[in-house]
Amino acid sequence: MDKKELKKITTAVYEEYGFIKKGKYYYLDLEDVVICSGFATLHGITYLAFNFSVKAVNSEEERLSNNMFDGYDSMEIQMYFD
């Protein structure tokens, strides 16, 4: 499976579960938590990251910055693809 096909499949799954794409990330806005997910690359390795923001802890401005690493905490679950 190449990267293009993988992104096509993950996009379909995100949409099936109600995620909305903003910029290059997908967001799922739940009652108490916002989940952010997307592909990232580090040292030439592509991985699928899932981060979350607890609404009672992180401000709306942090979440709206559209940067999954600002205002979001990592779930420490990363799936690597090479």
Secondary structure, 3 states (H helix, E strand, C coil): CCHHHHHHHHHHHHHHCCCEEECCEEEEECCCEEEEEEEEEECCEEEEEEEEEECCCCCHHHHCCCCCCCCCEEEEEEEEEC
